[in-house]
């Protein structure tokens, strides 16, 4: 990935993060009030604020770094990559109830990273499995939010 491509990707990701922050903050503002010192909206407000700040900084840096426009051949390659990412997400939605969260998410994380140009495929697979397993442990075991279990129980 060239530097202008990275700058545009940073701008796009930062913009999506900032948009997500707005959604989180609006939803947090709609939560009911509580008599407790830390109400139910405290964590979403903090996360939304941090997401907005980081997204804004990333978008600003990406916009500042854009120097050239990509040629048409790069645009076509990007469309194929985007299509492959969409197919990967749709496949994830279909296989999640069958294979469970850990296996499906590990495949999703690995495929997305490889499609986005991550080097060292063996490391990417290891990182995908690790991220999926840690997320499962946090949400399913610590928080108690049940995630789809596959035929192996995880």
Secondary structure, 3 states (H helix, E strand, C coil): CCHHHHHHHHHHHHHHHHHHHHHHHHHHHCCCCCCCCCCCCHHHHHHHHHHHHHHHHHHHHHHHHCCCCCCHHHHHHHHHHHHHHHHHHHHHHHHHHHHCHHHHHHHHHHHHHHHCCCCCHHHHHHHHHHHHHHHHHHHHHHHCCCCCCCCCCC
